[in-house]
Amino acid sequence: MIDDNRSGTLDGARGDDGGPTPPVSVITGASRGIGLALAHEFAAAGHRLVLAARDSASLERESRKIGKIHGVEVYVQAADLATAEGCQGLADAISDAGLEVDYLVNNAGGGQCGPFHEAEREKLTALVDVNIGALTDLTSRFLPGMIARGRGGVLNVSSLGGFVPGPNQATYYASKAYVMSLTEALAQEVWGSGVKMAVLAPGPVATDFHKKADAEHGFYIRFMGALSAETVARIGFANFMCGQTIIVPGWTTMLSALSLRLAPHFISVPFTGWLLQQREPPGNG
Ligand SMILES: NC(=O)c1ccc[n+]([C@@H]2O[C@H](COP(=O)([O-])OP(=O)(O)OC[C@H]3O[C@@H](n4cnc5c(N)ncnc54)[C@H](OP(=O)(O)O)[C@@H]3O)[C@@H](O)[C@H]2O)c1
């Protein structure tokens, strides 16, 4: 269930009773990293939030901070979005609380590093289930209401990796290509409806992501450098609200994305594989 965890002062704003209420934004993967930074951006703009992830303790701690800093209602839902039950539970809890979703941010995701044939099957399928499955499931649940109301939007978090196949992170890169393709197609479908549809495609970002994906020694991080989650979220939120469809934060990442769109795959794929190799930093032996 959605915890009664209002940290703000919006007593009359609970549920959507037809009166003027701040928009409701659902952000997945908001227990840390980019999702948490995006939650601060939406809250700073006065949105009521529903934050979802598996780690309920982090969600509750961060929701209290957000409520205190920005003075908005923040609800949390602990859910494993790699499962159909997790997605269904989130949707049911939102509906039971009488909330209509104005904005959906599909940010929850994870990576996998190493040759495909050496990877654990369960890890690969869980990656696909959250990076692709949950994003598709939740978008299909909430987009019809947004279109019917003629407002709101969906922000899907892809990656620079969505522009090119990624040897050594093959499943992750393929999942982000799906996110990119789906979002660009949906942006065309919803054009003129009043609903925003955007994909955020960051390069490396300084979060727990790389360690959790066993990629902390990936050469790409040293090669490109990493932006902070806060910078990515600030650029992502501002450009999403302005109606941009493909949002690539930072000049280096923008140039990389452009090069990857223009370069033939016989050059870009081996180059990307080379960047994605694991290498100990100099001095580590
Ligand atoms: N960091 C980068 O360099 C980078 C670059 C480009 C794109 N991205 C994308 O940005 C998004 C956020 O990544 P991040 O860097 O912020 O990574 P992160 O710090 O590891 O955060 C990932 C978030 O997703 C949640 N999550 C993961 N699996 C989940 C599941 N099965 N069910 C529910 N929530 C789940 C995690 O929460 P729990 O663990 O509490 O469930 C966490 O809140 C991802 O989609 C990632 O692919 C990251």
The ligand as an SDF file (V2000), in Angstrom:
LIG
                    3D

 48 52  0  0  0  0  0  0  0  0999 V2000
   24.6870    5.6810  -13.9220 N   0  0  0  0  0  0  0  0  0  0  0  0
   24.8800    5.7450  -15.2190 C   0  0  0  0  0  0  0  0  0  0  0  0
   26.0380    5.8950  -15.7050 O   0  0  0  0  0  0  0  0  0  0  0  0
   23.7120    5.7050  -16.1610 C   0  0  0  0  0  0  0  0  0  0  0  0
   23.9130    6.1490  -17.4850 C   0  0  0  0  0  0  0  0  0  0  0  0
   22.8650    6.1030  -18.3800 C   0  0  0  0  0  0  0  0  0  0  0  0
   21.6200    5.6400  -17.9750 C   0  0  0  0  0  0  0  0  0  0  0  0
   21.4330    5.2200  -16.7020 N   0  0  0  0  0  0  0  0  0  0  0  0
   20.1010    4.7370  -16.3290 C   0  0  0  0  0  0  0  0  0  0  0  0
   19.5840    5.5580  -15.3110 O   0  0  0  0  0  0  0  0  0  0  0  0
   18.6560    4.8190  -14.5220 C   0  0  0  0  0  0  0  0  0  0  0  0
   18.9940    5.0060  -13.0570 C   0  0  0  0  0  0  0  0  0  0  0  0
   20.2950    4.5090  -12.8400 O   0  0  0  0  0  0  0  0  0  0  0  0
   21.2470    5.0570  -11.6770 P   0  0  0  0  0  0  0  0  0  0  0  0
   22.5240    5.4100  -12.3030 O   0  0  0  0  0  0  0  0  0  0  0  0
   20.5460    6.0490  -10.8430 O   0  0  0  0  0  0  0  0  0  0  0  0
   21.4770    3.6770  -10.9000 O   0  0  0  0  0  0  0  0  0  0  0  0
   21.2840    3.2810   -9.3630 P   0  0  0  0  0  0  0  0  0  0  0  0
   21.8920    4.3140   -8.4810 O   0  0  0  0  0  0  0  0  0  0  0  0
   21.7540    1.8700   -9.2560 O   0  0  0  0  0  0  0  0  0  0  0  0
   19.6990    3.3480   -9.1670 O   0  0  0  0  0  0  0  0  0  0  0  0
   18.8530    2.4260   -9.7840 C   0  0  0  0  0  0  0  0  0  0  0  0
   17.4490    2.6000   -9.2180 C   0  0  0  0  0  0  0  0  0  0  0  0
   16.5780    1.6330   -9.8410 O   0  0  0  0  0  0  0  0  0  0  0  0
   15.9310    0.8910   -8.8020 C   0  0  0  0  0  0  0  0  0  0  0  0
   15.6810   -0.4730   -9.2460 N   0  0  0  0  0  0  0  0  0  0  0  0
   16.5750   -1.3320   -9.8040 C   0  0  0  0  0  0  0  0  0  0  0  0
   15.9760   -2.5220  -10.0170 N   0  0  0  0  0  0  0  0  0  0  0  0
   14.6960   -2.4030   -9.5780 C   0  0  0  0  0  0  0  0  0  0  0  0
   13.5970   -3.2900   -9.5060 C   0  0  0  0  0  0  0  0  0  0  0  0
   13.6890   -4.5640   -9.9220 N   0  0  0  0  0  0  0  0  0  0  0  0
   12.4240   -2.8420   -9.0100 N   0  0  0  0  0  0  0  0  0  0  0  0
   12.3310   -1.5700   -8.5720 C   0  0  0  0  0  0  0  0  0  0  0  0
   13.3280   -0.6760   -8.6070 N   0  0  0  0  0  0  0  0  0  0  0  0
   14.5020   -1.1030   -9.0980 C   0  0  0  0  0  0  0  0  0  0  0  0
   16.8990    0.9380   -7.6110 C   0  0  0  0  0  0  0  0  0  0  0  0
   16.2140    0.7850   -6.3880 O   0  0  0  0  0  0  0  0  0  0  0  0
   16.2340   -0.5160   -5.4460 P   0  0  0  0  0  0  0  0  0  0  0  0
   17.5930   -1.1300   -5.5440 O   0  0  0  0  0  0  0  0  0  0  0  0
   15.8840    0.0620   -4.1160 O   0  0  0  0  0  0  0  0  0  0  0  0
   15.1500   -1.3770   -6.0070 O   0  0  0  0  0  0  0  0  0  0  0  0
   17.4130    2.3670   -7.7220 C   0  0  0  0  0  0  0  0  0  0  0  0
   16.5110    3.2600   -7.1290 O   0  0  0  0  0  0  0  0  0  0  0  0
   18.7510    3.3670  -15.0010 C   0  0  0  0  0  0  0  0  0  0  0  0
   17.6920    3.0970  -15.8800 O   0  0  0  0  0  0  0  0  0  0  0  0
   20.0740    3.3290  -15.7450 C   0  0  0  0  0  0  0  0  0  0  0  0
   20.0790    2.3530  -16.7580 O   0  0  0  0  0  0  0  0  0  0  0  0
   22.4610    5.2460  -15.7770 C   0  0  0  0  0  0  0  0  0  0  0  0
  1  2  1  0
  2  3  2  0
  2  4  1  0
  4  5  1  0
  4 48  2  0
  5  6  2  0
  6  7  1  0
  7  8  2  0
  8  9  1  0
  8 48  1  0
  9 10  1  0
  9 46  1  0
 10 11  1  0
 11 12  1  0
 11 44  1  0
 12 13  1  0
 13 14  1  0
 14 15  2  0
 14 16  1  0
 14 17  1  0
 17 18  1  0
 18 19  2  0
 18 20  1  0
 18 21  1  0
 21 22  1  0
 22 23  1  0
 23 24  1  0
 23 42  1  0
 24 25  1  0
 25 26  1  0
 25 36  1  0
 26 27  1  0
 26 35  1  0
 27 28  2  0
 28 29  1  0
 29 30  1  0
 29 35  2  0
 30 31  1  0
 30 32  2  0
 32 33  1  0
 33 34  2  0
 34 35  1  0
 36 37  1  0
 36 42  1  0
 37 38  1  0
 38 39  2  0
 38 40  1  0
 38 41  1  0
 42 43  1  0
 44 45  1  0
 44 46  1  0
 46 47  1  0
M  CHG  2   8   1  16  -1
M  END
$$$$
